[in-house]
Amino acid sequence: MTGTRIIKKIACVVLSILLFISISNAHSYSYAANSSENYELNTEALTDDGFTNNSTKANEAYALLIQSFLDSEENVYTEAYGEYTVSGIYGAGFPEYYCGAYINTDGNLVVKIKSNIEDAAKIEAKQDILNIVNGYKPIFRSSDISYRDLVLTMSELTELRQETTDPEIEYVCSYSLDEYNGQVHIGIYNESEIVRRKVLDYLTYPEIVTIEVVEKPQPCIASGAYGKPIGETYSLNNNYFSIGYRASYNNSGSTVYGFVTCGHGFLGSSSTNAYYAPDVYGINNNTPIVGSLIGTIDSSRYVCTFGANIDAAFIQLSSGSTVSNQIVTRYGGTYSISTSSPADPAMGSTVYSYGASSDDQYGYLQSGYVVSSSNTFYCSSFSVLDTLLTTCTIIPGDSGGPMVYSTSGGTYRVGGINTGYYTVGLVQYGYHTKGSNITTQFGLSSY
């Protein structure tokens, strides 16, 4: 299935909300679900095949590539390429010859080089890439559309959507960057030739976009007595969440320990980026556990609003509380999380998501692949720029849970956290706030 067919039917964003912290003993929390029953080990989500082995190496090379662009002296705001960033990289931070990268069906990294440049420049561009990826040999393909032009289009759409006073522009509810086809796919929820024309007239490169009518995004908050797995947690506005990954930061020489989860579970006012209440508690069978304060939102590390590139909260652990660095599914699978900082998986990568509700329902990690390396969506409550779009199954209650991918060391690296989902027919797609963006904005370290 091509990127166009996958992405272009951007439909209803149904936001899930839950943070799962399983209780292994008093004030000690991990990903472990209730293990009082005997389950057969289900390995459907994870397979050791050629694609997995190849894509693991490909993603390591891709991470080096993205980091080099992030560190580039050219990675600064310029009016010519707009304000939109992909994993913290402005349009000008991507080389002029670069047209994107993705993992193909064999698990190999494909890097696209601009076709209309001199042969000598193409040779130099390929050598630059080879020097960056440290011995990895990617496949090179040509393209007429530069990555800078794709990012500029995403930037213009963001500017149009957020700064206009035209109510018809609010019909634009999502847009996704498609590196495979060199396109940007726009979703609008009202069939109107006027809206289409307004959008196309605003863009510098209207020829590289597709526009599809979709359903209007709607938030869907899991609350009240929704919780099922033992060890879920809740905030005082009665929402339930899933743990993302543990993290820390330095505060005047002292290390503050905690974990990352979604921000929208605490949402008080998106217009002022205010949360409802700061405390997080454990529950058992939908009943709050007496004295189960797990942690508290760090007031300087909470974001859930319009126009931000993260939907996240850092929860500072209370005294005596700990968080495991392993995912343990209900069917007995154990997956160790890498202590490396979160990094983006490439388009086409196989990824796995975890959440309290999906684990309770299915019992194992939910597998999928990355459909878009940079996607933006809008709902009535908030919006998130530059998310990862995947085919992972996410259900209400999984928000804040981790999205990971395999590494050559046998561990799983965090790519992001679950933010929301939408369905197209029988197919579901998940939105994930990028861990790299959270790390940058909150100043966090993994441990």
C-alpha positions in Angstrom: 0.0 0.0 0.0 1.4 3.4 -0.9 1.9 6.3 1.4 -0.8 8.2 -0.5 -3.5 5.5 0.0 -2.5 5.2 3.7 -2.4 8.8 4.7 -4.8 10.7 2.4 -7.9 9.5 4.2 -7.2 11.3 7.4 -10.3 10.9 9.5 -11.7 11.5 12.9 -9.1 12.0 15.6 -10.4 10.2 18.6 -8.3 11.1 21.5 -7.6 8.4 24.1 -6.7 9.1 27.7 -5.1 6.9 30.2 -1.9 6.4 32.1 -1.0 2.8 33.2 1.3 2.2 36.1 1.2 -1.4 37.4 1.8 -1.9 41.1 4.3 -4.6 41.8 4.5 -3.8 45.6 3.8 -0.8 47.9 4.7 2.3 46.0 6.7 0.5 43.4 5.4 0.7 39.9 6.2 -1.0 36.6 4.5 -1.9 33.3 3.5 -5.4 34.7 -0.2 -6.3 34.4 -2.1 -8.7 36.6 -0.3 -12.1 36.4 -2.5 -14.1 38.7 -3.9 -16.1 35.7 -1.8 -18.4 33.4 -1.5 -17.1 29.9 0.2 -18.6 26.9 3.0 -16.5 25.6 1.8 -14.6 22.5 4.7 -13.5 20.2 2.5 -12.3 17.3 3.5 -8.7 17.7 7.3 -9.4 17.5 9.0 -11.5 14.8 12.7 -12.0 14.2 12.9 -11.9 10.4 15.0 -10.3 7.8 13.0 -7.1 7.7 13.3 -6.6 11.4 17.1 -7.1 11.4 17.5 -4.8 8.4 15.3 -2.1 9.7 17.0 -2.1 13.1 20.3 -1.2 11.4 18.5 1.2 9.0 16.9 3.1 12.0 20.3 3.4 13.6 21.6 5.0 10.4 18.5 7.2 10.1 19.0 8.5 13.7 22.5 9.6 12.8 21.2 11.3 9.7 18.5 13.2 11.6 21.0 14.2 14.4 23.4 15.6 11.8 20.6 17.8 10.4 19.6 18.9 13.9 23.2 19.9 14.7 23.7 21.7 11.4 24.7 25.3 11.5 22.0 25.8 8.9 19.3 24.7 11.3 17.9 28.2 12.0 14.7 29.9 11.2 14.5 31.5 7.8 11.5 33.2 6.3 12.0 31.3 3.1 11.4 27.9 4.7 9.0 28.8 7.5 8.7 28.1 11.2 7.6 24.5 11.2 10.1 22.0 12.5 10.4 18.3 12.1 12.0 16.9 15.3 13.4 20.3 16.0 14.8 20.8 12.5 13.8 23.9 10.5 13.4 23.6 6.7 16.8 25.3 6.2 18.4 22.6 8.4 17.9 20.0 5.7 20.5 20.1 2.9 19.2 21.3 -0.5 19.9 18.0 -2.1 17.9 16.0 0.5 14.4 14.8 -0.4 13.6 12.5 2.5 14.2 9.0 3.7 12.2 5.9 4.4 12.5 2.2 5.1 11.5 -0.1 2.2 9.8 -3.5 2.2 13.1 -5.2 2.7 13.9 -3.1 5.8 16.6 -1.1 4.1 17.0 2.7 4.4 16.3 4.6 1.2 17.6 8.1 1.0 16.2 10.4 -1.7 18.5 12.9 -3.5 17.4 15.8 -5.6 17.3 14.8 -9.3 17.8 18.3 -10.9 21.3 19.0 -9.6 24.6 18.5 -11.4 26.1 15.0 -11.4 29.1 16.1 -9.4 26.7 17.5 -6.7 24.9 14.2 -6.6 28.1 12.4 -6.0 29.1 14.8 -3.3 25.6 14.5 -1.7 25.8 10.7 -1.6 29.3 10.9 0.0 28.0 13.3 2.6 25.2 10.8 3.5 27.7 7.9 3.6 30.0 9.9 6.0 27.1 10.6 8.3 25.7 7.1 8.6 29.0 5.6 9.7 29.5 2.7 7.3 25.9 1.9 6.6 25.1 1.7 2.9 21.7 3.1 2.1 19.9 2.8 -1.2 19.8 6.1 -3.1 16.8 7.2 -5.1 16.1 10.4 -7.1 13.2 12.9 -6.5 12.1 16.2 -7.9 10.7 17.4 -4.6 13.1 18.6 -1.9 12.4 18.0 1.8 12.7 21.7 2.3 9.7 22.2 0.0 7.7 19.6 2.0 8.6 21.3 5.3 7.7 24.7 3.9 4.3 23.4 2.9 3.7 22.0 6.4 4.8 25.4 7.7 2.5 27.3 5.5 -0.4 25.1 6.4 0.3 25.7 10.1 0.5 29.4 9.6 -2.8 29.3 7.6 -4.6 27.2 10.1 -3.5 29.0 13.3 -3.3 32.7 12.2 -6.3 33.1 9.9 -9.6 34.5 11.1 -11.5 32.8 8.2 -13.8 30.2 9.8 -13.7 28.1 6.7 -10.0 27.4 7.2 -10.9 25.6 10.4 -12.2 22.8 8.1 -8.5 21.9 7.7 -8.1 19.3 10.5 -4.9 17.4 9.6 -1.9 17.3 7.3 0.9 14.7 6.9 4.3 14.7 5.3 4.8 11.8 2.9 8.5 11.2 2.1 7.8 8.1 0.0 5.7 10.0 -2.6 7.1 13.5 -2.0 3.7 14.9 -1.0 1.7 16.5 1.8 -1.7 15.1 2.4 -4.4 17.5 3.8 -7.6 16.4 5.5 -10.6 18.8 5.5 -14.0 17.9 7.0 -16.2 19.9 4.7 -16.7 19.3 1.0 -16.1 22.8 -0.4 -14.4 23.9 -3.5 -14.0 27.3 -1.9 -12.0 25.8 0.9 -9.9 23.8 -1.4 -9.1 26.9 -3.5 -8.3 29.0 -0.5 -5.8 26.4 0.7 -4.2 25.8 -2.6 -3.9 29.6 -3.3 -2.1 30.0 0.0 0.6 27.5 -0.8 3.9 28.1 -2.6 3.8 24.5 -4.0 0.2 23.5 -4.4 1.2 20.8 -6.9 2.7 18.6 -4.2 -0.4 18.4 -2.0 -3.5 16.2 -2.0 -6.8 17.2 -0.3 -9.4 14.7 0.9 -12.7 15.2 2.7 -12.6 13.5 6.1 -14.7 13.4 9.3 -14.3 16.2 11.8 -11.9 15.3 14.6 -13.5 14.6 17.9 -11.9 14.1 21.3 -12.8 11.0 23.2 -11.8 11.0 26.9 -11.9 7.8 28.9 -12.9 8.7 32.4 -15.0 7.6 35.3 -15.1 3.9 35.9 -13.4 3.0 32.7 -10.4 1.4 34.3 -9.9 -2.4 34.2 -6.3 -3.4 34.6 -5.0 -3.5 38.2 -2.6 -0.7 38.8 -4.0 2.0 36.6 -3.6 5.6 37.8 -5.9 8.6 37.7 -5.8 12.3 38.2 -8.3 14.3 40.2 -10.4 15.2 37.1 -11.1 11.4 37.0 -9.1 10.5 33.9 -7.0 7.4 33.5 -3.6 7.1 31.7 -0.8 4.9 30.7 2.9 5.3 31.6 5.2 6.4 28.9 8.8 6.1 29.9 10.9 7.0 32.9 13.1 10.1 32.7 14.9 12.6 34.8 16.4 16.1 34.8 19.0 18.0 36.7 17.9 20.7 39.1 20.8 22.7 40.6 22.9 19.6 40.9 20.2 17.3 42.1 18.5 14.7 39.9 14.7 14.8 39.7 13.3 11.4 38.8 9.9 10.7 37.2 8.1 9.6 34.1 6.6 11.0 30.9 3.0 10.6 30.0 0.3 12.6 28.0 -0.7 16.1 28.9 -4.4 15.9 27.8 -5.3 13.6 30.7 -4.9 16.6 33.0 -6.4 19.1 30.7 -7.9 22.1 32.4 -7.7 24.8 29.8 -5.9 24.4 26.5 -6.1 28.1 25.8 -3.9 28.9 28.8 -2.0 25.6 28.9 -3.4 24.9 32.4 -3.9 21.5 34.0 -6.8 20.5 36.1 -4.9 19.1 39.1 -1.3 18.1 39.6 -1.5 14.8 41.6 -1.5 11.3 40.2 -2.9 8.3 42.2 -3.0 4.5 41.8 -6.3 2.6 41.5 -7.4 -1.0 42.0 -10.6 -2.2 40.3 -11.7 1.4 39.6 -11.2 2.4 43.3 -8.5 4.8 44.4 -5.9 3.1 46.6 -5.6 4.8 50.0 -2.3 6.6 50.3 -1.4 5.8 46.7 0.0 9.2 45.6 2.5 8.2 42.9 3.7 11.6 41.8 2.9 15.2 40.9 3.1 17.2 37.6 6.2 19.3 37.3 4.5 22.7 36.6 7.3 23.8 34.2 7.0 20.5 32.3 3.4 20.3 31.2 2.1 21.1 27.7 -1.4 20.6 26.2 -2.6 23.5 24.2 -3.1 24.7 20.6 -0.1 24.9 18.3 2.4 23.0 20.4 4.6 20.2 19.1 4.1 18.0 22.2 1.2 16.8 24.3 3.0 15.7 27.4 3.5 15.9 31.2 6.5 15.0 33.3 5.4 13.4 36.6 7.8 13.8 39.5 7.8 10.6 41.5 6.7 10.9 45.2 8.9 9.6 47.9 9.1 5.8 47.8 7.7 5.4 44.3 9.7 3.9 41.4 9.1 3.1 37.8 10.4 0.0 36.0 12.3 0.3 32.7 10.6 -2.8 31.3 7.3 -3.5 29.5 5.7 -6.7 30.8 2.5 -7.6 28.9 -0.4 -9.6 30.2 0.7 -12.6 28.1 4.1 -12.6 29.7 6.2 -10.8 27.2 9.0 -8.7 28.7 10.7 -5.9 26.7 13.5 -3.8 28.1 13.5 -0.1 27.2 16.8 1.4 26.1 18.3 4.1 28.2 19.3 6.0 25.0 17.4 9.2 24.5 14.2 8.8 22.4 14.7 9.1 18.7 12.4 9.0 15.7 11.9 5.8 13.7 11.9 6.4 9.9 8.8 6.2 7.7 8.1 2.5 7.0 9.6 1.3 10.3 7.9 -1.4 12.3 7.0 0.0 15.7 5.1 -1.3 18.8 2.8 0.6 21.1 1.8 -0.3 24.6 -1.1 1.0 26.8 -3.1 -0.1 29.8 -6.3 -0.7 28.0 -4.9 -2.5 24.9 -2.8 -4.7 27.1 -5.9 -5.6 29.1 -7.8 -6.3 25.9 -5.2 -8.0 23.8 -2.4 -9.0 26.1 0.6 -8.1 24.0 2.3 -5.1 22.2 0.4 -3.7 19.3 2.6 -3.7 16.2 2.3 -1.3 13.2 4.5 0.8 11.0 5.2 4.5 10.6 3.0 6.1 8.0 4.2 9.7 8.3 7.3 11.1 9.9 5.6 14.4 10.6 1.9 14.8 11.0 -0.3 17.6 12.5 -3.8 17.2 13.7 -6.4 19.6 15.3 -9.4 18.8 17.5 -11.7 20.9 19.5 -9.6 20.6 22.7 -6.1 21.0 21.5 -3.7 20.4 18.6 -0.3 18.8 18.2 2.3 19.6 15.5 4.9 17.2 14.2 3.6 13.9 15.5 4.4 10.4 14.2 1.5 8.6 12.5 1.4 4.8 12.6 -0.9 1.9 12.0 -0.7 0.8 15.7 -4.0 -0.1 17.4 -4.6 2.4 20.2 -7.8 2.4 22.3 -9.1 4.8 24.9 -6.9 4.4 28.0 -3.7 4.0 26.1 -2.7 7.7 26.0 0.7 8.4 27.4 1.9 4.8 26.8 5.1 4.2 24.9 5.6 3.6 21.2 9.0 1.8 20.7 11.1 0.1 18.1 13.8 -2.5 18.2 17.5 -1.8 18.5 20.5 -4.0 17.7 21.3 -4.4 21.4 18.1 -6.4 22.0 16.3 -3.5 23.7 13.5 -1.2 22.5 14.1 2.5 22.0 11.3 5.0 22.7 10.0 6.8 19.6 7.2 8.6 21.3 4.0 8.3 23.4 0.5 7.6 22.4 -1.6 10.7 21.9 -4.7 9.7 19.9 -6.1 7.7 17.0 -8.6 7.7 14.2 -10.2 5.0 12.0 -10.8 4.6 8.3 -13.1 1.8 7.6 -11.6 -1.2 9.4 -8.2 0.3 9.7 -7.0 2.3 12.7 -4.1 4.8 12.8 -2.4 6.1 15.8 -0.9 9.6 16.6 2.2 9.7 18.8 3.9 12.7 20.3 7.6 12.4 19.4 9.9 11.6 22.3 12.7 13.6 20.7 10.5 16.8 20.9 9.6 16.0 24.6 13.3 15.6 25.5 14.2 18.9 23.9 11.3 20.9 25.3 11.4 19.5 28.9 15.2 19.1 29.1 15.0 15.4 30.1 17.5 12.5 30.2 16.7 8.8 30.0 17.9 6.4 32.7 
